[in-house]
Amino acid sequence: MRARYSCYTVYISLQASWTQF
């Protein structure tokens, strides 16, 4: 579950980065 959560966080971070860009 922890690893999955980490992946999810990374995915959200990527999306946020794209939104900023």
Phi and psi in degrees as a GROMACS rama.xvg file:
@    title "Ramachandran Plot"
@    xaxis  label "Phi"
@    yaxis  label "Psi"
@TYPE xy
-60.1262  -48.0084  ARG-2
-60.3691  -41.289  ALA-3
-61.9518  -44.2897  ARG-4
-59.4976  -41.3491  TYR-5
-61.492  -45.8978  SER-6
-58.6339  -44.5079  CYS-7
-60.7686  -43.5605  TYR-8
-61.4601  -43.9847  THR-9
-61.2451  -43.196  VAL-10
-59.9653  -44.5617  TYR-11
-63.36  -41.5895  ILE-12
-60.9393  -43.4481  SER-13
-60.8753  -45.5485  LEU-14
-60.592  -44.2706  GLN-15
-61.0916  -41.9561  ALA-16
-60.9376  -45.5724  SER-17
-60.9982  -40.6528  TRP-18
-63.0795  -41.2929  THR-19
-63.8137  -44.162  GLN-20
